Amino acid sequence: MKILVLNCGSSSVKYQVLNMEKENVLAKGLAERIGLKGSRVVHQFNDSKKIIDVDLPNHKKAIEVILNLLVDKEDGVLKSLKEIDAVGHRVVHGGETFFESTLVNDDTYRKLKECENLAPLHNPYNIQGIDACLSLLPGTPQVMVFDTSFHQTMPKEAYLYALPYEWYEKFKIRRYGFHGTSHFYVSRRVAELIGKPVEDLKLITCHLGNGASITAIKGGKSVDTSMGYTPLEGLVMGTRCGDIDPAIPLIIMEKENISPKEMDNILNKKSGILGISGISNDFRDVEESAERGDPKAQLALKIFAYRVRKYIGAYYAILGGLDVLVFTAGVGERSPIIRRMVCENMEHLGIKIDLEKNEVKGEERKISAEDSKVQVWIIPTNEELMIARETIRLISKLGIQRR
Ligand code: AMP
């Protein structure tokens, strides 16, 4: 079975075609700068790379170009688009409507549209991707895999804010959590690697990328997660502030005469590691400056690691113990410095990493010391594979085939 996985952002479409017999990637790439000058598609297949400069006025055109590349006469990886058995779409926000991956049909599409405003920066583009596929690949099953659905198992005390209750009833204001596909994938993968059913484990999974979140997983289910109503809450991130006193934006808005939109932009795009260091949102740049002795870069990393440690402590408490701590995503997979800073002086919680084993980038590996009570692992995330697996699982369960 061959599955096309699409992840549509505001100006980009990331894609992969996977052959699910061996779960290998046949082609992958990125259409970028959609709707902007200088748009292009970077297409990778069979160890080759093609860069196509092409006008991409909208997502539909981008997906059309991608599909043409997949069936290109000379170096296409498919003979025909009919080889695509189904499409798996990453959808950021499924609200309280979608507890699990869902097939697109008239009813679910209508319900998805109702969730559009919950994630105005993401869902409209995810929907555009679905629209494009419905028209370019008619008869091919489309599956939506939600970033939020893994967290729908959180208990009410974890997902409700101490705000007027009618805001929840009227506006659905609550914690939803994100990166669910990643937290789900690494939790299952690590359980497989240590040879225990995930249902028997207490896990804390740290997805540390440009966006960062941390999840407490008990019996295979998300019981709490750091991102909230939006992906702004929780850990310090590349450009996002994470947890702050909610009074601060109100005070600064008044003092500096800033609009809600401008404040939103500052909290999402000018804060975090970038805001503190004044250097970059990329951890590589900040780590380099910190090594050269830049005090603000050093402080930014310290604040980042401190926040992760604080959450580990909190989740340890609510889980009532911990079996495995997992690091994943760009920083979690590739930064030995951050992993060391997070795990430093955590022996009292039974967390001890082996500093030599920790000196690795992007490898699936156990990095805890032999005498560590808690196992610590690096598990490179694979959201595309997870989306493809979910897509197959669902169409097989429903007995659906392409028409
Ligand atoms: P992601 O959002 O998961 O793609 O992660 C992207 C982030 O990972 C980038 O912003 C970088 O800050 C970080 N990153 C990638 N490679 C490294 C590395 N070798 N060391 C530290 N951070 C890295």
Residues whose N, C-alpha, C, O or C-beta is under 5 A from the ligand:
A	BS01	AMP	L208 G209 N210 G211 N281 D282 F283 R284 A329 G330 V331 R334 S335
